[in-house]
Amino acid sequence: MPIYQYVCTACQAEFELRRPRIDATKKAPCPECGTAGKRRVTEFSRKK
Ligand SMILES: [Zn+2]
C-alpha cells in the first residue's frame, strides 16, 4: 500500500497515511486536532 502525505488545513500539521490508492484523494483526519487534512502532492516528477 502506498503512503500518502497530508497536511492539516487548520494547524498545518503534516502526517502520513498508508492507505489504498482508491482512498488517496479522500480527506484524512489530522492526528493533532482531528480536522480533515488535504493531500500533499509530493514531487515525484517521473516522466512516463
Ligand atoms: Zn490539525
mmCIF file of the protein (N, C-alpha, C, O) and its ligand, coordinates in Angstrom:
data_MODEL
# 
_entry.id   MODEL 
# 
loop_
_entity.id 
_entity.type 
_entity.pdbx_number_of_molecules 
1 polymer     1 
2 non-polymer 1 
# 
_entity_poly.entity_id                      1 
_entity_poly.type                           'polypeptide(L)' 
_entity_poly.nstd_linkage                   no 
_entity_poly.nstd_monomer                   no 
_entity_poly.pdbx_seq_one_letter_code       MPIYQYVCTACQAEFELRRPRIDATKKAPCPECGTAGKRRVTEFSRKK 
_entity_poly.pdbx_seq_one_letter_code_can   MPIYQYVCTACQAEFELRRPRIDATKKAPCPECGTAGKRRVTEFSRKK 
_entity_poly.pdbx_strand_id                 A 
# 
loop_
_entity_poly_seq.entity_id 
_entity_poly_seq.num 
_entity_poly_seq.mon_id 
_entity_poly_seq.hetero 
1 1  MET n 
1 2  PRO n 
1 3  ILE n 
1 4  TYR n 
1 5  GLN n 
1 6  TYR n 
1 7  VAL n 
1 8  CYS n 
1 9  THR n 
1 10 ALA n 
1 11 CYS n 
1 12 GLN n 
1 13 ALA n 
1 14 GLU n 
1 15 PHE n 
1 16 GLU n 
1 17 LEU n 
1 18 ARG n 
1 19 ARG n 
1 20 PRO n 
1 21 ARG n 
1 22 ILE n 
1 23 ASP n 
1 24 ALA n 
1 25 THR n 
1 26 LYS n 
1 27 LYS n 
1 28 ALA n 
1 29 PRO n 
1 30 CYS n 
1 31 PRO n 
1 32 GLU n 
1 33 CYS n 
1 34 GLY n 
1 35 THR n 
1 36 ALA n 
1 37 GLY n 
1 38 LYS n 
1 39 ARG n 
1 40 ARG n 
1 41 VAL n 
1 42 THR n 
1 43 GLU n 
1 44 PHE n 
1 45 SER n 
1 46 ARG n 
1 47 LYS n 
1 48 LYS n 
# 
loop_
_struct_asym.id 
_struct_asym.entity_id 
A 1 
B 2 
# 
loop_
_chem_comp.id 
_chem_comp.type 
_chem_comp.mon_nstd_flag 
ALA 'L-peptide linking' y 
ARG 'L-peptide linking' y 
ASP 'L-peptide linking' y 
CYS 'L-peptide linking' y 
GLN 'L-peptide linking' y 
GLU 'L-peptide linking' y 
GLY 'peptide linking'   y 
ILE 'L-peptide linking' y 
LEU 'L-peptide linking' y 
LYS 'L-peptide linking' y 
MET 'L-peptide linking' y 
PHE 'L-peptide linking' y 
PRO 'L-peptide linking' y 
SER 'L-peptide linking' y 
THR 'L-peptide linking' y 
TYR 'L-peptide linking' y 
VAL 'L-peptide linking' y 
ZN  non-polymer         . 
# 
_pdbx_entity_nonpoly.entity_id   2 
_pdbx_entity_nonpoly.name        ? 
_pdbx_entity_nonpoly.comp_id     ZN 
# 
_pdbx_nonpoly_scheme.asym_id         B 
_pdbx_nonpoly_scheme.entity_id       2 
_pdbx_nonpoly_scheme.mon_id          ZN 
_pdbx_nonpoly_scheme.ndb_seq_num     1 
_pdbx_nonpoly_scheme.pdb_seq_num     101 
_pdbx_nonpoly_scheme.auth_seq_num    101 
_pdbx_nonpoly_scheme.pdb_mon_id      ZN 
_pdbx_nonpoly_scheme.auth_mon_id     ZN 
_pdbx_nonpoly_scheme.pdb_strand_id   A 
_pdbx_nonpoly_scheme.pdb_ins_code    . 
# 
loop_
_atom_site.group_PDB 
_atom_site.id 
_atom_site.type_symbol 
_atom_site.label_atom_id 
_atom_site.label_alt_id 
_atom_site.label_comp_id 
_atom_site.label_asym_id 
_atom_site.label_entity_id 
_atom_site.label_seq_id 
_atom_site.pdbx_PDB_ins_code 
_atom_site.Cartn_x 
_atom_site.Cartn_y 
_atom_site.Cartn_z 
_atom_site.occupancy 
_atom_site.B_iso_or_equiv 
_atom_site.pdbx_formal_charge 
_atom_site.auth_seq_id 
_atom_site.auth_comp_id 
_atom_site.auth_asym_id 
_atom_site.auth_atom_id 
_atom_site.pdbx_PDB_model_num 
ATOM   1   N  N  . MET A 1 1  ? 0.830   -1.201 0.000   1.00 0.00 ? 1   MET A N  1 
ATOM   2   C  CA . MET A 1 1  ? 0.000   0.000  0.000   1.00 0.00 ? 1   MET A CA 1 
ATOM   3   C  C  . MET A 1 1  ? 0.864   1.250  0.000   1.00 0.00 ? 1   MET A C  1 
ATOM   4   O  O  . MET A 1 1  ? 1.832   1.333  0.756   1.00 0.00 ? 1   MET A O  1 
ATOM   5   N  N  . PRO A 1 2  ? 0.536   2.198  -0.816  1.00 0.00 ? 2   PRO A N  1 
ATOM   6   C  CA . PRO A 1 2  ? 1.351   3.410  -0.867  1.00 0.00 ? 2   PRO A CA 1 
ATOM   7   C  C  . PRO A 1 2  ? 1.113   4.303  0.341   1.00 0.00 ? 2   PRO A C  1 
ATOM   8   O  O  . PRO A 1 2  ? 0.062   4.244  0.979   1.00 0.00 ? 2   PRO A O  1 
ATOM   9   N  N  . ILE A 1 3  ? 2.096   5.120  0.639   1.00 0.00 ? 3   ILE A N  1 
ATOM   10  C  CA . ILE A 1 3  ? 1.979   6.081  1.741   1.00 0.00 ? 3   ILE A CA 1 
ATOM   11  C  C  . ILE A 1 3  ? 1.731   7.458  1.142   1.00 0.00 ? 3   ILE A C  1 
ATOM   12  O  O  . ILE A 1 3  ? 2.430   7.898  0.229   1.00 0.00 ? 3   ILE A O  1 
ATOM   13  N  N  . TYR A 1 4  ? 0.728   8.115  1.674   1.00 0.00 ? 4   TYR A N  1 
ATOM   14  C  CA . TYR A 1 4  ? 0.390   9.446  1.181   1.00 0.00 ? 4   TYR A CA 1 
ATOM   15  C  C  . TYR A 1 4  ? 0.641   10.470 2.274   1.00 0.00 ? 4   TYR A C  1 
ATOM   16  O  O  . TYR A 1 4  ? 0.488   10.189 3.463   1.00 0.00 ? 4   TYR A O  1 
ATOM   17  N  N  . GLN A 1 5  ? 1.021   11.637 1.854   1.00 0.00 ? 5   GLN A N  1 
ATOM   18  C  CA . GLN A 1 5  ? 1.263   12.713 2.806   1.00 0.00 ? 5   GLN A CA 1 
ATOM   19  C  C  . GLN A 1 5  ? 0.094   13.681 2.779   1.00 0.00 ? 5   GLN A C  1 
ATOM   20  O  O  . GLN A 1 5  ? -0.476  13.993 1.734   1.00 0.00 ? 5   GLN A O  1 
ATOM   21  N  N  . TYR A 1 6  ? -0.231  14.136 3.971   1.00 0.00 ? 6   TYR A N  1 
ATOM   22  C  CA . TYR A 1 6  ? -1.340  15.078 4.105   1.00 0.00 ? 6   TYR A CA 1 
ATOM   23  C  C  . TYR A 1 6  ? -0.885  16.241 4.951   1.00 0.00 ? 6   TYR A C  1 
ATOM   24  O  O  . TYR A 1 6  ? 0.043   16.138 5.753   1.00 0.00 ? 6   TYR A O  1 
ATOM   25  N  N  . VAL A 1 7  ? -1.562  17.343 4.751   1.00 0.00 ? 7   VAL A N  1 
ATOM   26  C  CA . VAL A 1 7  ? -1.303  18.494 5.605   1.00 0.00 ? 7   VAL A CA 1 
ATOM   27  C  C  . VAL A 1 7  ? -2.639  18.995 6.121   1.00 0.00 ? 7   VAL A C  1 
ATOM   28  O  O  . VAL A 1 7  ? -3.613  19.120 5.379   1.00 0.00 ? 7   VAL A O  1 
ATOM   29  N  N  . CYS A 1 8  ? -2.654  19.279 7.418   1.00 0.00 ? 8   CYS A N  1 
ATOM   30  C  CA . CYS A 1 8  ? -3.879  19.743 8.060   1.00 0.00 ? 8   CYS A CA 1 
ATOM   31  C  C  . CYS A 1 8  ? -4.155  21.188 7.652   1.00 0.00 ? 8   CYS A C  1 
ATOM   32  O  O  . CYS A 1 8  ? -3.260  22.033 7.647   1.00 0.00 ? 8   CYS A O  1 
ATOM   33  N  N  . THR A 1 9  ? -5.402  21.445 7.315   1.00 0.00 ? 9   THR A N  1 
ATOM   34  C  CA . THR A 1 9  ? -5.745  22.800 6.895   1.00 0.00 ? 9   THR A CA 1 
ATOM   35  C  C  . THR A 1 9  ? -5.912  23.742 8.078   1.00 0.00 ? 9   THR A C  1 
ATOM   36  O  O  . THR A 1 9  ? -5.937  24.961 7.909   1.00 0.00 ? 9   THR A O  1 
ATOM   37  N  N  . ALA A 1 10 ? -6.026  23.179 9.271   1.00 0.00 ? 10  ALA A N  1 
ATOM   38  C  CA . ALA A 1 10 ? -6.238  24.007 10.456  1.00 0.00 ? 10  ALA A CA 1 
ATOM   39  C  C  . ALA A 1 10 ? -4.926  24.335 11.171  1.00 0.00 ? 10  ALA A C  1 
ATOM   40  O  O  . ALA A 1 10 ? -4.640  25.497 11.457  1.00 0.00 ? 10  ALA A O  1 
ATOM   41  N  N  . CYS A 1 11 ? -4.132  23.297 11.455  1.00 0.00 ? 11  CYS A N  1 
ATOM   42  C  CA . CYS A 1 11 ? -2.926  23.523 12.266  1.00 0.00 ? 11  CYS A CA 1 
ATOM   43  C  C  . CYS A 1 11 ? -1.649  23.288 11.473  1.00 0.00 ? 11  CYS A C  1 
ATOM   44  O  O  . CYS A 1 11 ? -0.553  23.375 12.027  1.00 0.00 ? 11  CYS A O  1 
ATOM   45  N  N  . GLN A 1 12 ? -1.774  22.994 10.201  1.00 0.00 ? 12  GLN A N  1 
ATOM   46  C  CA . GLN A 1 12 ? -0.635  22.823 9.302   1.00 0.00 ? 12  GLN A CA 1 
ATOM   47  C  C  . GLN A 1 12 ? 0.235   21.625 9.649   1.00 0.00 ? 12  GLN A C  1 
ATOM   48  O  O  . GLN A 1 12 ? 1.356   21.505 9.154   1.00 0.00 ? 12  GLN A O  1 
ATOM   49  N  N  . ALA A 1 13 ? -0.272  20.746 10.490  1.00 0.00 ? 13  ALA A N  1 
ATOM   50  C  CA . ALA A 1 13 ? 0.498   19.541 10.810  1.00 0.00 ? 13  ALA A CA 1 
ATOM   51  C  C  . ALA A 1 13 ? 0.599   18.661 9.572   1.00 0.00 ? 13  ALA A C  1 
ATOM   52  O  O  . ALA A 1 13 ? -0.351  18.518 8.803   1.00 0.00 ? 13  ALA A O  1 
ATOM   53  N  N  . GLU A 1 14 ? 1.774   18.081 9.407   1.00 0.00 ? 14  GLU A N  1 
ATOM   54  C  CA . GLU A 1 14 ? 1.939   17.162 8.293   1.00 0.00 ? 14  GLU A CA 1 
ATOM   55  C  C  . GLU A 1 14 ? 1.935   15.745 8.835   1.00 0.00 ? 14  GLU A C  1 
ATOM   56  O  O  . GLU A 1 14 ? 2.537   15.461 9.870   1.00 0.00 ? 14  GLU A O  1 
ATOM   57  N  N  . PHE A 1 15 ? 1.265   14.880 8.141   1.00 0.00 ? 15  PHE A N  1 
ATOM   58  C  CA . PHE A 1 15 ? 1.215   13.498 8.583   1.00 0.00 ? 15  PHE A CA 1 
ATOM   59  C  C  . PHE A 1 15 ? 1.110   12.582 7.382   1.00 0.00 ? 15  PHE A C  1 
ATOM   60  O  O  . PHE A 1 15 ? 0.764   12.999 6.277   1.00 0.00 ? 15  PHE A O  1 
ATOM   61  N  N  . GLU A 1 16 ? 1.415   11.336 7.631   1.00 0.00 ? 16  GLU A N  1 
ATOM   62  C  CA . GLU A 1 16 ? 1.395   10.363 6.557   1.00 0.00 ? 16  GLU A CA 1 
ATOM   63  C  C  . GLU A 1 16 ? 0.389   9.279  6.870   1.00 0.00 ? 16  GLU A C  1 
ATOM   64  O  O  . GLU A 1 16 ? 0.163   8.930  8.028   1.00 0.00 ? 16  GLU A O  1 
ATOM   65  N  N  . LEU A 1 17 ? -0.195  8.765  5.845   1.00 0.00 ? 17  LEU A N  1 
ATOM   66  C  CA . LEU A 1 17 ? -1.119  7.659  5.997   1.00 0.00 ? 17  LEU A CA 1 
ATOM   67  C  C  . LEU A 1 17 ? -0.844  6.620  4.934   1.00 0.00 ? 17  LEU A C  1 
ATOM   68  O  O  . LEU A 1 17 ? -0.618  6.931  3.764   1.00 0.00 ? 17  LEU A O  1 
ATOM   69  N  N  . ARG A 1 18 ? -0.869  5.395  5.370   1.00 0.00 ? 18  ARG A N  1 
ATOM   70  C  CA . ARG A 1 18 ? -0.756  4.300  4.427   1.00 0.00 ? 18  ARG A CA 1 
ATOM   71  C  C  . ARG A 1 18 ? -2.177  3.823  4.122   1.00 0.00 ? 18  ARG A C  1 
ATOM   72  O  O  . ARG A 1 18 ? -2.882  3.325  5.000   1.00 0.00 ? 18  ARG A O  1 
ATOM   73  N  N  . ARG A 1 19 ? -2.565  3.977  2.914   1.00 0.00 ? 19  ARG A N  1 
ATOM   74  C  CA . ARG A 1 19 ? -3.938  3.635  2.572   1.00 0.00 ? 19  ARG A CA 1 
ATOM   75  C  C  . ARG A 1 19 ? -4.023  3.206  1.125   1.00 0.00 ? 19  ARG A C  1 
ATOM   76  O  O  . ARG A 1 19 ? -3.141  3.494  0.316   1.00 0.00 ? 19  ARG A O  1 
ATOM   77  N  N  . PRO A 1 20 ? -5.102  2.511  0.814   1.00 0.00 ? 20  PRO A N  1 
ATOM   78  C  CA . PRO A 1 20 ? -5.247  2.051  -0.565  1.00 0.00 ? 20  PRO A CA 1 
ATOM   79  C  C  . PRO A 1 20 ? -5.296  3.214  -1.539  1.00 0.00 ? 20  PRO A C  1 
ATOM   80  O  O  . PRO A 1 20 ? -5.758  4.304  -1.200  1.00 0.00 ? 20  PRO A O  1 
ATOM   81  N  N  . ARG A 1 21 ? -4.825  2.977  -2.731  1.00 0.00 ? 21  ARG A N  1 
ATOM   82  C  CA . ARG A 1 21 ? -4.779  4.019  -3.742  1.00 0.00 ? 21  ARG A CA 1 
ATOM   83  C  C  . ARG A 1 21 ? -6.165  4.632  -3.988  1.00 0.00 ? 21  ARG A C  1 
ATOM   84  O  O  . ARG A 1 21 ? -6.291  5.814  -4.308  1.00 0.00 ? 21  ARG A O  1 
ATOM   85  N  N  . ILE A 1 22 ? -7.176  3.817  -3.833  1.00 0.00 ? 22  ILE A N  1 
ATOM   86  C  CA . ILE A 1 22 ? -8.530  4.295  -4.111  1.00 0.00 ? 22  ILE A CA 1 
ATOM   87  C  C  . ILE A 1 22 ? -8.970  5.341  -3.087  1.00 0.00 ? 22  ILE A C  1 
ATOM   88  O  O  . ILE A 1 22 ? -9.870  6.140  -3.347  1.00 0.00 ? 22  ILE A O  1 
ATOM   89  N  N  . ASP A 1 23 ? -8.323  5.323  -1.921  1.00 0.00 ? 23  ASP A N  1 
ATOM   90  C  CA . ASP A 1 23 ? -8.678  6.283  -0.873  1.00 0.00 ? 23  ASP A CA 1 
ATOM   91  C  C  . ASP A 1 23 ? -7.759  7.494  -0.854  1.00 0.00 ? 23  ASP A C  1 
ATOM   92  O  O  . ASP A 1 23 ? -7.878  8.342  0.031   1.00 0.00 ? 23  ASP A O  1 
ATOM   93  N  N  . ALA A 1 24 ? -6.868  7.588  -1.788  1.00 0.00 ? 24  ALA A N  1 
ATOM   94  C  CA . ALA A 1 24 ? -5.820  8.606  -1.731  1.00 0.00 ? 24  ALA A CA 1 
ATOM   95  C  C  . ALA A 1 24 ? -6.363  10.021 -1.735  1.00 0.00 ? 24  ALA A C  1 
ATOM   96  O  O  . ALA A 1 24 ? -5.799  10.906 -1.092  1.00 0.00 ? 24  ALA A O  1 
ATOM   97  N  N  . THR A 1 25 ? -7.436  10.241 -2.443  1.00 0.00 ? 25  THR A N  1 
ATOM   98  C  CA . THR A 1 25 ? -7.950  11.603 -2.548  1.00 0.00 ? 25  THR A CA 1 
ATOM   99  C  C  . THR A 1 25 ? -8.973  11.929 -1.468  1.00 0.00 ? 25  THR A C  1 
ATOM   100 O  O  . THR A 1 25 ? -9.493  13.043 -1.403  1.00 0.00 ? 25  THR A O  1 
ATOM   101 N  N  . LYS A 1 26 ? -9.249  10.963 -0.641  1.00 0.00 ? 26  LYS A N  1 
ATOM   102 C  CA . LYS A 1 26 ? -10.190 11.235 0.445   1.00 0.00 ? 26  LYS A CA 1 
ATOM   103 C  C  . LYS A 1 26 ? -9.516  12.044 1.544   1.00 0.00 ? 26  LYS A C  1 
ATOM   104 O  O  . LYS A 1 26 ? -8.301  11.991 1.730   1.00 0.00 ? 26  LYS A O  1 
ATOM   105 N  N  . LYS A 1 27 ? -10.330 12.782 2.254   1.00 0.00 ? 27  LYS A N  1 
ATOM   106 C  CA . LYS A 1 27 ? -9.784  13.575 3.346   1.00 0.00 ? 27  LYS A CA 1 
ATOM   107 C  C  . LYS A 1 27 ? -9.313  12.661 4.473   1.00 0.00 ? 27  LYS A C  1 
ATOM   108 O  O  . LYS A 1 27 ? -9.907  11.615 4.735   1.00 0.00 ? 27  LYS A O  1 
ATOM   109 N  N  . ALA A 1 28 ? -8.254  13.071 5.121   1.00 0.00 ? 28  ALA A N  1 
ATOM   110 C  CA . ALA A 1 28 ? -7.718  12.291 6.217   1.00 0.00 ? 28  ALA A CA 1 
ATOM   111 C  C  . ALA A 1 28 ? -7.702  13.145 7.477   1.00 0.00 ? 28  ALA A C  1 
ATOM   112 O  O  . ALA A 1 28 ? -7.264  14.295 7.431   1.00 0.00 ? 28  ALA A O  1 
ATOM   113 N  N  . PRO A 1 29 ? -8.163  12.617 8.585   1.00 0.00 ? 29  PRO A N  1 
ATOM   114 C  CA . PRO A 1 29 ? -8.209  13.404 9.812   1.00 0.00 ? 29  PRO A CA 1 
ATOM   115 C  C  . PRO A 1 29 ? -6.820  13.644 10.400  1.00 0.00 ? 29  PRO A C  1 
ATOM   116 O  O  . PRO A 1 29 ? -5.989  12.739 10.476  1.00 0.00 ? 29  PRO A O  1 
ATOM   117 N  N  . CYS A 1 30 ? -6.600  14.868 10.806  1.00 0.00 ? 30  CYS A N  1 
ATOM   118 C  CA . CYS A 1 30 ? -5.330  15.254 11.426  1.00 0.00 ? 30  CYS A CA 1 
ATOM   119 C  C  . CYS A 1 30 ? -5.178  14.575 12.775  1.00 0.00 ? 30  CYS A C  1 
ATOM   120 O  O  . CYS A 1 30 ? -6.120  14.561 13.568  1.00 0.00 ? 30  CYS A O  1 
ATOM   121 N  N  . PRO A 1 31 ? -4.000  14.010 13.051  1.00 0.00 ? 31  PRO A N  1 
ATOM   122 C  CA . PRO A 1 31 ? -3.779  13.366 14.348  1.00 0.00 ? 31  PRO A CA 1 
ATOM   123 C  C  . PRO A 1 31 ? -3.681  14.364 15.494  1.00 0.00 ? 31  PRO A C  1 
ATOM   124 O  O  . PRO A 1 31 ? -3.811  13.988 16.658  1.00 0.00 ? 31  PRO A O  1 
ATOM   125 N  N  . GLU A 1 32 ? -3.458  15.612 15.176  1.00 0.00 ? 32  GLU A N  1 
ATOM   126 C  CA . GLU A 1 32 ? -3.314  16.629 16.214  1.00 0.00 ? 32  GLU A CA 1 
ATOM   127 C  C  . GLU A 1 32 ? -4.661  17.192 16.658  1.00 0.00 ? 32  GLU A C  1 
ATOM   128 O  O  . GLU A 1 32 ? -4.946  17.289 17.851  1.00 0.00 ? 32  GLU A O  1 
ATOM   129 N  N  . CYS A 1 33 ? -5.477  17.560 15.683  1.00 0.00 ? 33  CYS A N  1 
ATOM   130 C  CA . CYS A 1 33 ? -6.703  18.274 16.019  1.00 0.00 ? 33  CYS A CA 1 
ATOM   131 C  C  . CYS A 1 33 ? -7.952  17.658 15.409  1.00 0.00 ? 33  CYS A C  1 
ATOM   132 O  O  . CYS A 1 33 ? -9.063  18.086 15.721  1.00 0.00 ? 33  CYS A O  1 
ATOM   133 N  N  . GLY A 1 34 ? -7.794  16.670 14.553  1.00 0.00 ? 34  GLY A N  1 
ATOM   134 C  CA . GLY A 1 34 ? -8.950  15.982 14.015  1.00 0.00 ? 34  GLY A CA 1 
ATOM   135 C  C  . GLY A 1 34 ? -9.577  16.640 12.802  1.00 0.00 ? 34  GLY A C  1 
ATOM   136 O  O  . GLY A 1 34 ? -10.528 16.114 12.224  1.00 0.00 ? 34  GLY A O  1 
ATOM   137 N  N  . THR A 1 35 ? -9.047  17.783 12.420  1.00 0.00 ? 35  THR A N  1 
ATOM   138 C  CA . THR A 1 35 ? -9.556  18.430 11.217  1.00 0.00 ? 35  THR A CA 1 
ATOM   139 C  C  . THR A 1 35 ? -9.149  17.623 9.983   1.00 0.00 ? 35  THR A C  1 
ATOM   140 O  O  . THR A 1 35 ? -8.073  17.027 9.943   1.00 0.00 ? 35  THR A O  1 
ATOM   141 N  N  . ALA A 1 36 ? -10.001 17.618 9.010   1.00 0.00 ? 36  ALA A N  1 
ATOM   142 C  CA . ALA A 1 36 ? -9.675  16.892 7.796   1.00 0.00 ? 36  ALA A CA 1 
ATOM   143 C  C  . ALA A 1 36 ? -8.533  17.576 7.063   1.00 0.00 ? 36  ALA A C  1 
ATOM   144 O  O  . ALA A 1 36 ? -8.615  18.752 6.707   1.00 0.00 ? 36  ALA A O  1 
ATOM   145 N  N  . GLY A 1 37 ? -7.477  16.826 6.848   1.00 0.00 ? 37  GLY A N  1 
ATOM   146 C  CA . GLY A 1 37 ? -6.352  17.369 6.107   1.00 0.00 ? 37  GLY A CA 1 
ATOM   147 C  C  . GLY A 1 37 ? -6.505  17.078 4.633   1.00 0.00 ? 37  GLY A C  1 
ATOM   148 O  O  . GLY A 1 37 ? -7.285  16.218 4.223   1.00 0.00 ? 37  GLY A O  1 
ATOM   149 N  N  . LYS A 1 38 ? -5.749  17.807 3.856   1.00 0.00 ? 38  LYS A N  1 
ATOM   150 C  CA . LYS A 1 38 ? -5.798  17.520 2.431   1.00 0.00 ? 38  LYS A CA 1 
ATOM   151 C  C  . LYS A 1 38 ? -4.478  16.916 1.976   1.00 0.00 ? 38  LYS A C  1 
ATOM   152 O  O  . LYS A 1 38 ? -3.441  17.086 2.616   1.00 0.00 ? 38  LYS A O  1 
ATOM   153 N  N  . ARG A 1 39 ? -4.542  16.237 0.906   1.00 0.00 ? 39  ARG A N  1 
ATOM   154 C  CA . ARG A 1 39 ? -3.382  15.511 0.433   1.00 0.00 ? 39  ARG A CA 1 
ATOM   155 C  C  . ARG A 1 39 ? -2.317  16.480 -0.058  1.00 0.00 ? 39  ARG A C  1 
ATOM   156 O  O  . ARG A 1 39 ? -2.600  17.477 -0.723  1.00 0.00 ? 39  ARG A O  1 
ATOM   157 N  N  . ARG A 1 40 ? -1.122  16.156 0.286   1.00 0.00 ? 40  ARG A N  1 
ATOM   158 C  CA . ARG A 1 40 ? 0.003   16.968 -0.122  1.00 0.00 ? 40  ARG A CA 1 
ATOM   159 C  C  . ARG A 1 40 ? 0.661   16.268 -1.299  1.00 0.00 ? 40  ARG A C  1 
ATOM   160 O  O  . ARG A 1 40 ? 1.068   15.110 -1.211  1.00 0.00 ? 40  ARG A O  1 
ATOM   161 N  N  . VAL A 1 41 ? 0.751   16.974 -2.367  1.00 0.00 ? 41  VAL A N  1 
ATOM   162 C  CA . VAL A 1 41 ? 1.328   16.372 -3.565  1.00 0.00 ? 41  VAL A CA 1 
ATOM   163 C  C  . VAL A 1 41 ? 2.837   16.446 -3.466  1.00 0.00 ? 41  VAL A C  1 
ATOM   164 O  O  . VAL A 1 41 ? 3.422   17.522 -3.345  1.00 0.00 ? 41  VAL A O  1 
ATOM   165 N  N  . THR A 1 42 ? 3.444   15.297 -3.519  1.00 0.00 ? 42  THR A N  1 
ATOM   166 C  CA . THR A 1 42 ? 4.895   15.263 -3.430  1.00 0.00 ? 42  THR A CA 1 
ATOM   167 C  C  . THR A 1 42 ? 5.501   15.291 -4.818  1.00 0.00 ? 42  THR A C  1 
ATOM   168 O  O  . THR A 1 42 ? 4.859   14.972 -5.818  1.00 0.00 ? 42  THR A O  1 
ATOM   169 N  N  . GLU A 1 43 ? 6.739   15.680 -4.836  1.00 0.00 ? 43  GLU A N  1 
ATOM   170 C  CA . GLU A 1 43 ? 7.375   15.858 -6.135  1.00 0.00 ? 43  GLU A CA 1 
ATOM   171 C  C  . GLU A 1 43 ? 8.041   14.592 -6.642  1.00 0.00 ? 43  GLU A C  1 
ATOM   172 O  O  . GLU A 1 43 ? 9.262   14.440 -6.619  1.00 0.00 ? 43  GLU A O  1 
ATOM   173 N  N  . PHE A 1 44 ? 7.197   13.704 -7.093  1.00 0.00 ? 44  PHE A N  1 
ATOM   174 C  CA . PHE A 1 44 ? 7.732   12.573 -7.827  1.00 0.00 ? 44  PHE A CA 1 
ATOM   175 C  C  . PHE A 1 44 ? 7.616   12.905 -9.299  1.00 0.00 ? 44  PHE A C  1 
ATOM   176 O  O  . PHE A 1 44 ? 6.690   12.464 -9.979  1.00 0.00 ? 44  PHE A O  1 
ATOM   177 N  N  . SER A 1 45 ? 8.541   13.667 -9.770  1.00 0.00 ? 45  SER A N  1 
ATOM   178 C  CA . SER A 1 45 ? 8.412   14.099 -11.163 1.00 0.00 ? 45  SER A CA 1 
ATOM   179 C  C  . SER A 1 45 ? 8.999   13.050 -12.095 1.00 0.00 ? 45  SER A C  1 
ATOM   180 O  O  . SER A 1 45 ? 10.021  13.259 -12.748 1.00 0.00 ? 45  SER A O  1 
ATOM   181 N  N  . ARG A 1 46 ? 8.338   11.959 -12.128 1.00 0.00 ? 46  ARG A N  1 
ATOM   182 C  CA . ARG A 1 46 ? 8.777   10.894 -13.030 1.00 0.00 ? 46  ARG A CA 1 
ATOM   183 C  C  . ARG A 1 46 ? 8.069   11.019 -14.365 1.00 0.00 ? 46  ARG A C  1 
ATOM   184 O  O  . ARG A 1 46 ? 6.850   11.169 -14.443 1.00 0.00 ? 46  ARG A O  1 
ATOM   185 N  N  . LYS A 1 47 ? 8.844   10.956 -15.365 1.00 0.00 ? 47  LYS A N  1 
ATOM   186 C  CA . LYS A 1 47 ? 8.253   11.026 -16.691 1.00 0.00 ? 47  LYS A CA 1 
ATOM   187 C  C  . LYS A 1 47 ? 7.877   9.643  -17.171 1.00 0.00 ? 47  LYS A C  1 
ATOM   188 O  O  . LYS A 1 47 ? 8.577   8.661  -16.923 1.00 0.00 ? 47  LYS A O  1 
ATOM   189 N  N  . LYS A 1 48 ? 6.786   9.591  -17.845 1.00 0.00 ? 48  LYS A N  1 
ATOM   190 C  CA . LYS A 1 48 ? 6.310   8.296  -18.320 1.00 0.00 ? 48  LYS A CA 1 
ATOM   191 C  C  . LYS A 1 48 ? 6.807   8.053  -19.747 1.00 0.00 ? 48  LYS A C  1 
ATOM   192 O  O  . LYS A 1 48 ? 6.514   7.012  -20.334 1.00 0.00 ? 48  LYS A O  1 
HETATM 193 ZN ZN . ZN  B 2 .  ? -4.581  19.694 12.641  1.00 0.00 2 101 ZN  A ZN 1 
# 
